[in-house]
Amino acid sequence: MAAKTERKIKIVADNRRARFNYEIGEVFEAGIMLTGTEVKSLRTGKATIAESYADARGGELWLINSTIPEYQQATIQNNHEPKRRRKLLLHKRQVSKLAGAVEREGMTLVPLRLYFNERGRAKIEIALGRGKKLHDKRETDKKRSWDRERGRLLRDKG
């Protein structure tokens, strides 16, 4: 059998707090509609999706509250607004499934990471997430701490 080749992606922004604050369910890969200066700014590796979320409006999904800073080499007239809403590109069936889950089950659409795929297209991973309670967060923290300590003990012993 041939060995699988590793996908070459360039991660621009990672939402590390998402897995701590939410129980992550199903994950989707969506395209994101950007302007030219936004793409150039992303290629420099500057973006923030930590406080952002996705929302279904009018049969479409929108990424809200994400920050892509202005591109420094662009003129003022041609630059973009850093915190504007950005349309997410998914199939209609996926959009209706995600919108239904948000409305019926009280879930949240959480962006996990923003990246360029191997073809150079900007993509975003969004997931259905359910907010964790405080005691769940503490339990996650304890488990992570114990796993880290166990790894240290095993490494030092062997």
Backbone as JSON, one array per atom type, in Angstrom:
{
  "sequence": "MAAKTERKIKIVADNRRARFNYEIGEVFEAGIMLTGTEVKSLRTGKATIAESYADARGGELWLINSTIPEYQQATIQNNHEPKRRRKLLLHKRQVSKLAGAVEREGMTLVPLRLYFNERGRAKIEIALGRGKKLHDKRETDKKRSWDRERGRLLRDKG",
  "N": [[0.83, -1.19, 0.0], [0.41, 2.23, -0.7], [1.9, 4.97, 0.98], [0.08, 7.48, 2.72], [0.03, 10.81, 1.67], [0.94, 13.73, 3.41], [-1.31, 16.37, 3.96], [-0.78, 19.61, 2.77], [-1.2, 22.33, 4.49], [-1.63, 25.73, 5.46], [-1.9, 27.09, 8.46], [-3.64, 29.84, 9.58], [-5.11, 31.11, 11.64], [-5.98, 29.98, 14.86], [-8.39, 28.67, 17.03], [-7.97, 28.17, 20.09], [-9.26, 28.2, 22.52], [-11.77, 27.24, 22.03], [-12.2, 24.45, 22.26], [-12.01, 24.21, 24.95], [-14.07, 25.77, 26.0], [-16.36, 24.75, 24.79], [-18.26, 21.78, 24.09], [-17.31, 19.95, 21.51], [-18.94, 19.01, 18.58], [-20.0, 17.81, 15.54], [-17.81, 18.51, 12.81], [-17.23, 20.86, 10.23], [-15.95, 21.8, 7.02], [-15.63, 24.87, 5.57], [-15.8, 27.2, 2.87], [-14.69, 30.59, 2.58], [-15.83, 33.81, 1.91], [-13.91, 36.3, 0.67], [-12.3, 39.53, 0.3], [-9.79, 40.96, -1.9], [-7.73, 42.33, -0.44], [-8.11, 41.24, 2.05], [-7.33, 38.59, 1.71], [-4.62, 38.93, 1.14], [-3.78, 40.01, 3.56], [-4.31, 37.84, 5.24], [-2.46, 36.01, 4.24], [-0.12, 36.99, 5.3], [-0.37, 36.02, 7.8], [-1.95, 37.09, 9.82], [-4.65, 37.12, 11.76], [-7.66, 36.88, 13.7], [-9.77, 34.69, 15.34], [-10.79, 34.14, 17.76], [-12.9, 35.29, 19.35], [-15.02, 34.98, 17.69], [-18.01, 33.83, 15.95], [-20.38, 31.79, 14.13], [-23.34, 32.5, 12.26], [-26.67, 31.86, 11.19], [-28.42, 33.44, 8.71], [-31.06, 34.34, 6.74], [-30.97, 31.99, 5.15], [-28.27, 31.66, 4.74], [-24.88, 31.28, 5.88], [-22.94, 33.19, 8.12], [-19.85, 34.54, 9.13], [-19.12, 36.04, 12.07], [-17.72, 38.74, 13.88], [-15.03, 38.18, 13.53], [-11.59, 39.02, 13.12], [-9.7, 40.45, 10.67], [-6.9, 42.08, 10.07], [-6.25, 45.31, 8.52], [-4.67, 45.5, 5.32], [-1.42, 46.53, 5.05], [0.01, 47.55, 2.81], [-1.92, 48.36, 1.03], [-4.01, 50.89, -0.48], [-5.96, 53.42, 1.2], [-8.56, 53.67, 0.18], [-8.98, 51.23, -1.09], [-8.82, 49.3, 0.88], [-10.08, 46.92, 3.32], [-12.77, 46.49, 5.74], [-11.9, 45.71, 9.03], [-13.47, 44.12, 10.91], [-15.7, 43.07, 9.56], [-18.75, 41.3, 8.55], [-18.47, 38.05, 7.22], [-19.24, 35.97, 4.53], [-19.93, 32.5, 4.66], [-19.19, 29.63, 2.76], [-21.03, 26.97, 1.96], [-22.75, 23.87, 1.17], [-26.27, 23.9, 0.43], [-27.76, 22.02, 1.84], [-26.09, 21.44, 4.0], [-26.04, 23.95, 5.23], [-28.73, 24.24, 6.01], [-28.92, 22.12, 7.79], [-27.08, 22.86, 9.81], [-28.22, 25.33, 10.62], [-30.67, 24.44, 11.59], [-29.87, 22.85, 13.77], [-28.8, 24.8, 15.43], [-31.06, 26.36, 16.02], [-33.01, 24.49, 17.06], [-31.67, 22.81, 18.99], [-30.14, 24.45, 20.54], [-27.43, 24.87, 20.06], [-24.11, 26.1, 19.22], [-22.36, 27.67, 16.56], [-19.1, 27.28, 16.17], [-16.04, 28.64, 15.18], [-13.1, 26.83, 14.45], [-10.5, 26.76, 13.24], [-8.69, 28.75, 10.89], [-7.47, 28.57, 7.67], [-5.24, 28.02, 4.84], [-5.81, 25.83, 2.22], [-4.3, 23.04, 0.39], [-4.54, 23.87, -2.23], [-4.41, 26.57, -2.06], [-6.64, 27.96, -1.25], [-8.69, 29.88, 0.93], [-9.95, 28.53, 3.83], [-12.27, 27.6, 6.43], [-12.69, 25.92, 9.48], [-15.57, 24.95, 10.96], [-17.57, 24.13, 13.79], [-20.23, 22.34, 15.38], [-21.1, 23.26, 18.53], [-21.64, 22.78, 22.02], [-22.12, 24.74, 24.81], [-19.99, 24.51, 27.64], [-20.48, 23.9, 31.1], [-19.34, 25.42, 34.2], [-18.33, 23.46, 35.98], [-17.78, 21.4, 34.22], [-15.7, 22.51, 32.74], [-13.76, 22.66, 34.7], [-13.34, 19.94, 35.16], [-12.29, 19.16, 32.69], [-9.92, 20.59, 32.75], [-8.63, 19.37, 34.95], [-8.29, 16.77, 33.92], [-6.62, 17.27, 31.71], [-4.38, 18.27, 33.05], [-3.64, 16.02, 34.57], [-3.03, 14.21, 32.51], [-0.78, 15.46, 31.41], [0.98, 15.37, 33.59], [1.2, 12.59, 33.94], [2.47, 11.93, 31.55], [4.94, 13.16, 31.99], [5.88, 11.64, 34.18], [6.09, 9.05, 33.06], [7.98, 9.56, 31.08], [10.22, 10.33, 32.57], [10.69, 8.0, 34.03], [11.36, 6.05, 32.14]],
  "CA": [[0.0, 0.0, 0.0], [1.14, 3.5, -0.76], [1.74, 5.79, 2.17], [-0.7, 8.69, 2.48], [0.83, 12.04, 1.73], [0.44, 14.72, 4.37], [-1.89, 17.54, 3.32], [-0.01, 20.81, 3.05], [-2.06, 23.46, 4.78], [-1.0, 26.78, 6.23], [-2.86, 27.57, 9.45], [-3.53, 31.28, 9.78], [-5.63, 31.42, 12.97], [-6.43, 28.8, 15.58], [-9.21, 29.02, 18.18], [-7.59, 27.17, 21.08], [-10.22, 28.23, 23.63], [-13.04, 26.63, 21.63], [-12.33, 23.1, 22.82], [-12.13, 24.34, 26.4], [-15.36, 26.38, 26.33], [-17.47, 24.05, 24.14], [-18.18, 20.37, 23.72], [-17.3, 20.0, 20.05], [-19.64, 17.92, 17.91], [-19.64, 17.6, 14.14], [-16.94, 19.55, 12.26], [-17.43, 21.11, 8.8], [-15.0, 22.68, 6.35], [-16.37, 25.83, 4.75], [-15.07, 28.25, 2.19], [-15.0, 31.9, 3.15], [-15.83, 34.81, 0.86], [-13.0, 37.37, 1.09], [-11.85, 40.48, -0.71], [-8.37, 40.8, -2.23], [-6.84, 42.78, 0.63], [-8.24, 40.3, 3.16], [-6.51, 37.42, 1.39], [-3.23, 39.33, 1.3], [-3.53, 40.14, 4.99], [-4.27, 36.48, 5.79], [-1.21, 35.36, 3.83], [0.92, 37.41, 6.24], [-0.58, 35.25, 9.02], [-2.55, 37.91, 10.87], [-6.11, 37.04, 11.86], [-8.13, 36.45, 15.02], [-11.11, 34.12, 15.34], [-11.04, 33.69, 19.13], [-14.19, 35.74, 19.85], [-16.0, 34.94, 16.6], [-18.99, 32.75, 15.87], [-21.1, 31.78, 12.86], [-24.76, 32.69, 12.45], [-27.47, 31.61, 9.99], [-29.36, 34.53, 8.43], [-31.57, 34.32, 5.37], [-30.53, 30.8, 4.43], [-26.83, 31.71, 4.52], [-24.07, 31.32, 7.1], [-22.05, 34.35, 8.19], [-18.85, 34.56, 10.19], [-19.3, 37.33, 12.72], [-16.77, 39.17, 14.91], [-13.65, 37.77, 13.27], [-10.77, 40.18, 12.79], [-8.59, 40.36, 9.71], [-6.43, 43.47, 10.06], [-6.09, 45.93, 7.21], [-3.41, 45.22, 4.62], [-0.65, 47.77, 5.17], [0.47, 48.08, 1.53], [-3.06, 48.79, 0.21], [-4.44, 52.27, -0.27], [-7.08, 53.54, 2.12], [-9.81, 53.45, -0.55], [-9.11, 49.83, -1.5], [-8.69, 48.39, 2.01], [-11.32, 46.34, 3.83], [-13.13, 46.75, 7.13], [-11.34, 44.56, 9.75], [-14.42, 43.26, 11.63], [-16.95, 42.93, 8.82], [-19.32, 39.95, 8.44], [-17.98, 37.35, 6.03], [-20.12, 34.86, 4.15], [-19.34, 31.17, 4.61], [-19.65, 28.91, 1.58], [-21.36, 25.56, 2.21], [-23.89, 23.38, 0.41], [-27.54, 24.29, 1.05], [-28.15, 20.98, 2.78], [-25.28, 21.63, 5.2], [-26.49, 25.19, 5.87], [-30.01, 23.99, 6.68], [-28.65, 21.22, 8.92], [-26.46, 23.66, 10.87], [-29.19, 26.3, 11.12], [-31.66, 23.7, 12.38], [-29.25, 22.44, 15.04], [-28.65, 25.99, 16.26], [-32.39, 26.77, 16.47], [-33.7, 23.46, 17.85], [-30.93, 22.19, 20.08], [-29.4, 25.45, 21.32], [-25.99, 24.71, 19.84], [-23.43, 27.27, 18.7], [-21.42, 27.39, 15.49], [-17.83, 27.79, 16.65], [-14.91, 28.44, 14.26], [-11.96, 26.19, 15.11], [-9.26, 27.27, 12.67], [-8.72, 29.4, 9.59], [-6.25, 28.11, 7.02], [-5.19, 27.89, 3.39], [-5.63, 24.42, 1.88], [-3.18, 22.77, -0.53], [-4.76, 24.62, -3.48], [-4.25, 27.99, -1.79], [-7.94, 28.55, -0.96], [-8.94, 30.14, 2.35], [-11.01, 27.68, 4.38], [-12.45, 27.71, 7.87], [-13.32, 24.77, 10.1], [-16.56, 25.32, 11.97], [-18.1, 22.96, 14.47], [-21.38, 22.51, 16.25], [-20.62, 23.14, 19.89], [-22.56, 23.05, 23.13], [-21.35, 25.4, 25.86], [-19.71, 23.75, 28.85], [-20.71, 24.54, 32.4], [-18.1, 25.67, 34.92], [-17.78, 22.22, 36.52], [-17.23, 20.64, 33.09], [-14.41, 23.11, 32.42], [-12.81, 22.23, 35.75], [-13.04, 18.53, 34.91], [-11.4, 19.13, 31.53], [-8.63, 21.11, 33.22], [-8.02, 18.32, 35.77], [-7.89, 15.68, 33.04], [-5.47, 17.73, 30.93], [-3.26, 18.37, 33.98], [-3.22, 14.67, 34.9], [-2.37, 13.63, 31.32], [0.53, 16.09, 31.31], [1.8, 14.83, 34.69], [1.45, 11.18, 33.64], [3.49, 11.92, 30.5], [6.24, 13.47, 32.63], [6.3, 10.5, 35.0], [6.51, 7.98, 32.17], [9.2, 9.96, 30.39], [11.33, 10.3, 33.54], [10.91, 6.62, 34.47], [11.92, 5.21, 31.08]],
  "C": [[0.87, 1.24, 0.0], [0.87, 4.31, 0.5], [0.96, 7.06, 1.81], [0.21, 9.9, 2.59], [0.15, 13.02, 2.68], [-0.1, 15.93, 3.6], [-1.11, 18.77, 3.74], [-0.97, 21.97, 3.23], [-1.27, 24.47, 5.61], [-2.05, 27.35, 7.17], [-2.59, 29.04, 9.72], [-3.96, 31.65, 11.2], [-6.2, 30.15, 13.58], [-7.21, 29.25, 16.81], [-8.98, 27.96, 19.26], [-8.57, 27.1, 22.24], [-11.52, 27.5, 23.3], [-13.23, 25.26, 22.26], [-12.43, 23.12, 24.34], [-13.53, 24.84, 26.77], [-16.56, 25.62, 25.78], [-17.18, 22.56, 24.02], [-18.33, 20.35, 22.2], [-17.98, 18.77, 19.48], [-19.1, 17.73, 16.5], [-18.85, 18.8, 13.59], [-17.15, 19.64, 10.75], [-16.32, 22.0, 8.29], [-15.79, 23.57, 5.42], [-15.41, 26.76, 4.05], [-15.47, 29.58, 2.82], [-14.83, 32.95, 2.05], [-15.03, 36.02, 1.35], [-12.74, 38.33, -0.06], [-10.36, 40.29, -0.92], [-7.44, 41.2, -1.1], [-6.94, 41.88, 1.85], [-7.37, 39.07, 2.94], [-5.03, 37.76, 1.59], [-2.86, 39.47, 2.77], [-3.46, 38.77, 5.66], [-2.97, 35.77, 5.44], [-0.03, 35.8, 4.7], [0.75, 36.74, 7.6], [-1.22, 36.02, 10.15], [-4.06, 37.82, 10.8], [-6.46, 36.55, 13.26], [-9.55, 35.91, 14.88], [-11.52, 33.68, 16.74], [-12.43, 34.08, 19.63], [-15.3, 35.59, 18.82], [-16.93, 33.74, 16.71], [-19.67, 32.83, 14.5], [-22.59, 31.84, 13.16], [-25.48, 32.45, 11.12], [-28.48, 32.74, 9.84], [-29.77, 34.43, 6.97], [-31.1, 33.14, 4.55], [-29.04, 30.78, 4.11], [-26.12, 31.72, 5.87], [-23.09, 32.48, 7.02], [-21.1, 34.18, 9.35], [-18.85, 35.96, 10.78], [-18.2, 37.51, 13.78], [-15.36, 38.61, 14.72], [-12.87, 39.01, 12.83], [-9.67, 39.79, 11.81], [-8.09, 41.78, 9.55], [-6.24, 44.0, 8.64], [-4.72, 45.59, 6.64], [-2.63, 46.52, 4.52], [-0.24, 48.38, 3.83], [-0.67, 48.59, 0.64], [-3.39, 50.25, 0.5], [-5.68, 52.29, 0.62], [-8.41, 53.24, 1.42], [-10.04, 51.97, -0.86], [-9.07, 48.85, -0.34], [-10.07, 47.94, 2.5], [-11.56, 46.76, 5.28], [-12.69, 45.53, 7.96], [-12.36, 43.62, 10.4], [-15.73, 43.05, 10.88], [-17.44, 41.48, 8.84], [-18.82, 39.32, 7.15], [-18.85, 36.12, 5.77], [-19.34, 33.55, 4.1], [-19.99, 30.38, 3.49], [-19.78, 27.42, 1.9], [-22.5, 25.16, 1.28], [-25.17, 23.74, 1.16], [-27.98, 23.28, 2.11], [-27.38, 21.13, 4.1], [-25.73, 22.88, 5.96], [-27.78, 24.94, 6.63], [-29.83, 23.07, 7.89], [-28.06, 22.0, 10.09], [-27.43, 24.66, 11.47], [-30.24, 25.62, 11.99], [-31.1, 23.28, 13.73], [-29.11, 23.63, 15.97], [-30.01, 26.4, 16.83], [-33.01, 25.76, 17.42], [-32.95, 23.08, 19.11], [-30.11, 23.18, 20.9], [-27.89, 25.3, 21.2], [-25.44, 26.0, 19.27], [-22.49, 26.83, 17.58], [-20.11, 28.08, 15.83], [-16.75, 27.57, 15.59], [-13.72, 27.87, 15.02], [-10.63, 26.69, 14.56], [-9.52, 27.82, 11.27], [-7.41, 29.07, 8.91], [-6.37, 28.2, 5.5], [-4.96, 26.41, 3.09], [-4.51, 24.26, 0.86], [-3.33, 23.49, -1.86], [-4.66, 26.12, -3.28], [-5.56, 28.7, -1.51], [-8.1, 28.75, 0.54], [-10.13, 29.31, 2.8], [-11.1, 27.92, 5.88], [-13.14, 26.45, 8.35], [-14.29, 25.29, 11.13], [-17.15, 24.05, 12.55], [-19.36, 23.33, 15.23], [-20.88, 22.29, 17.68], [-21.7, 23.45, 20.9], [-21.71, 23.61, 24.26], [-21.19, 24.53, 27.09], [-20.07, 24.57, 30.08], [-19.37, 24.65, 33.11], [-17.49, 24.37, 35.44], [-17.21, 21.33, 35.41], [-15.86, 21.18, 32.69], [-13.36, 22.7, 33.43], [-12.39, 20.78, 35.52], [-12.08, 18.38, 33.73], [-10.0, 19.57, 31.93], [-7.9, 20.05, 34.06], [-7.49, 17.18, 34.9], [-6.64, 16.06, 32.24], [-4.22, 17.78, 31.82], [-2.72, 16.97, 34.33], [-2.51, 14.02, 33.73], [-0.96, 14.18, 31.16], [1.48, 15.52, 32.37], [2.16, 13.37, 34.43], [2.52, 11.06, 32.56], [4.88, 12.21, 31.06], [6.77, 12.3, 33.41], [6.8, 9.35, 34.13], [7.81, 8.29, 31.46], [10.4, 9.88, 31.32], [11.67, 8.89, 33.96], [11.66, 5.82, 33.42], [13.16, 5.73, 30.52]]
}
